[in-house]
Amino acid sequence: MSATASLHSRLTNSLPDDAAATLVGRLWQPGIGPTVVLAADGALHDASSVAATVSQLLNLADPAGALRSALGAGKLPRVASLDAVLANGDEGERNSSQPWLLAPCDLQTIKASGVTFVSSLLERVIEEQARGDASRADAIRRELSGILGDNLQDIVPGSAEAARVKEVLIARGAWSQYLEVGIGPDAEIFTKGPVLSAVGTGADIGIHPASSWNNPEPEIVLAINARGEVVGATLGNDVNLRDFEGRSALLLGKAKDNNASCAIGPFIRLFDAHFSIDDVRQCDLSLTVSGPEGFELRGASSMSKISRDPLDIAGQLMGRIHQYPDGAMMFLGTMFAPSQDRHGPGQGFTHVVGDVVTVSTPTLGCLVNRVKHSDQAAPWTFGVTALMLNLAGRKLLG
């Protein structure tokens, strides 16, 4: 299957397998602007009468109930066919005269937690010791596996056992800043990208043109309101530059935050009687990368193997120490760090322009994107000022 055919087939199968899901997103309507929408019955329905922004919607006492009630009362007009919207851009060029899906968040800060799975923890230690050189990674991986094995798998971060393991690893010269946040008391939480910078499903995702070792990171993303309550979840791709971060942890911002380097979608599935945080804890994510040269990479990431509970991570993000009045989107980390050789023995995996990346799980659907260099992806031009002016012009504020 070609990368283009792969993009088309996956976009047209983007929804969760549960027809009862309450799915909220954002639709760009040419000549109008961004619109909060509810996906229902094969269509997208304008939810502006309930909330002007997704941030405002998630701060309601019962966002799922409010949307369902408004839909039943005929207050959410149909604005587009879901299939038609998903098909816009599946051949590689988006028709700017037709609507398309944006990332389903708007004013929320975009945060991420790293090193929350043992397998990705070890890969971060490898990056650090390889100093960003992919050719050294395989040998370091074998050496560290011999020292650490699976001994970290069942350790509770911050526990007394974790402290004892830290002492042993320091004595053996194997300690790392990544192990500190992987099994220590404090989670790694960083800003993935600015407000409104994420791209949605079907959009191009960006890798820095100077990077030669990079990868997708398939993740669950929590939707958190201003009160610190987790009210839904979606899928994310935390595109990462392994060479930049491996050279220095102080380059994390450059490794993580580039034009189009954050993808979220297709919709936020709101918590209701059919979906809760317990379902999030049991999600099994699948990742597929289909290259233009016929390369195929498949992987998986199971939330059941996360070392920190999702609510613990959300609690470390927000509370008395730090507030986010517009809410937050919280990437929970990934256990998947691809090491499959692509360009030669010992070279591991890296993206090439034209890759089609699919992150999926049955309860949340599919997030599908095509890889470009960040300087070739569509520039980000619609920021907070533009959003406020647009909503004011449509008389949706106040």
Secondary structure as UniProt FT lines:
FT   HELIX           3..11
FT   TURN            12..13
FT   TURN            19..20
FT   STRAND          23..29
FT   TURN            30..32
FT   STRAND          33..40
FT   TURN            41..42
FT   STRAND          43..46
FT   TURN            48..50
FT   HELIX           54..58
FT   HELIX           63..72
FT   TURN            73..74
FT   STRAND          78..81
FT   HELIX           82..87
FT   TURN            88..91
FT   TURN            96..97
FT   STRAND          100..102
FT   STRAND          109..114
FT   HELIX           118..130
FT   TURN            131..132
FT   HELIX           134..136
FT   HELIX           137..148
FT   TURN            149..154
FT   TURN            157..158
FT   HELIX           160..171
FT   TURN            172..173
FT   HELIX           177..183
FT   STRAND          188..193
FT   TURN            195..196
FT   TURN            201..202
FT   STRAND          204..207
FT   TURN            209..210
FT   STRAND          214..215
FT   STRAND          218..224
FT   TURN            226..227
FT   STRAND          230..238
FT   STRAND          240..241
FT   HELIX           242..247
FT   HELIX           249..251
FT   HELIX           252..256
FT   TURN            259..260
FT   STRAND          262..270
FT   TURN            273..274
FT   HELIX           277..281
FT   STRAND          284..290
FT   TURN            292..293
FT   STRAND          296..302
FT   HELIX           303..305
FT   HELIX           310..317
FT   TURN            325..326
FT   STRAND          328..331
FT   TURN            345..346
FT   TURN            353..354
FT   STRAND          356..361
FT   TURN            362..364
FT   STRAND          365..373
FT   TURN            374..376
FT   HELIX           384..393
FT   TURN            394..395
//
